[in-house]
Amino acid sequence: MYKSSIKSRLRAFVEHLGMDKLEFQNSIGASGGYLNRESEPNGTVIANVLRTYPQLSPDWLLTGFGPM
């Protein structure tokens, strides 16, 4: 499944996990409402996501290609 932005892929990952958005945001150290904003994540956020969720494919997160 291809999603056009890193933020939309993060939202898909949260849905895949069955997590609440707030729970996910807290787990990666992001501020409340982070997933609702349209801005793309910076390198620190991406690193926090990949460190916290090692099962998530960095290739999929960054490009949208391959398995989640």
C-alpha positions as CSV (number, residue, x, y, z in Angstrom):
1,M,0.0,0.0,0.0
2,Y,1.5,3.3,-1.1
3,K,0.8,6.5,0.9
4,S,2.0,9.8,-0.4
5,S,3.6,11.3,2.7
6,I,5.6,10.2,5.7
7,K,2.9,11.6,7.9
8,S,0.1,9.6,6.2
9,R,2.3,6.5,6.5
10,L,2.7,7.2,10.2
11,R,-1.0,7.5,10.6
12,A,-1.5,4.1,8.7
13,F,1.1,2.5,11.1
14,V,-0.7,3.8,14.1
15,E,-4.0,2.4,12.7
16,H,-2.2,-0.9,12.0
17,L,-1.1,-1.1,15.6
18,G,-4.6,-0.4,16.8
19,M,-3.2,2.4,19.0
20,D,-4.8,5.7,20.0
21,K,-3.0,8.7,18.3
22,L,-2.3,10.3,21.7
23,E,-0.7,7.0,23.0
24,F,1.5,6.8,19.9
25,Q,2.5,10.5,20.1
26,N,3.5,10.1,23.7
27,S,5.5,6.9,22.9
28,I,7.7,8.8,20.5
29,G,7.9,12.0,22.5
30,A,5.8,14.1,20.1
31,S,3.5,16.9,21.3
32,G,-0.3,16.4,21.5
33,G,-2.0,16.8,18.1
34,Y,1.2,16.0,16.2
35,L,-0.4,13.5,13.9
36,N,-3.3,15.9,13.1
37,R,-0.9,18.5,11.7
38,E,0.0,18.5,8.1
39,S,3.8,19.2,8.5
40,E,6.1,16.4,7.7
41,P,8.2,14.9,10.6
42,N,11.8,16.0,11.1
43,G,14.7,13.7,11.5
44,T,14.4,13.6,15.3
45,V,10.8,12.4,15.1
46,I,11.6,9.8,12.4
47,A,14.5,8.5,14.5
48,N,12.3,8.3,17.6
49,V,9.7,6.4,15.7
50,L,12.2,3.9,14.3
51,R,13.9,3.4,17.7
52,T,10.6,2.9,19.5
53,Y,9.1,0.7,16.8
54,P,11.9,-1.5,15.4
55,Q,9.3,-3.6,13.5
56,L,8.5,-0.7,11.3
57,S,10.5,-0.7,8.0
58,P,12.5,2.5,7.5
59,D,12.2,2.0,3.7
60,W,8.4,1.9,3.9
61,L,8.2,4.8,6.3
62,L,10.5,7.0,4.1
63,T,9.4,5.9,0.6
64,G,6.1,4.1,0.9
65,F,7.5,1.1,-0.9
66,G,7.9,-2.4,0.4
67,P,6.3,-4.0,3.5
68,M,5.4,-1.9,6.4
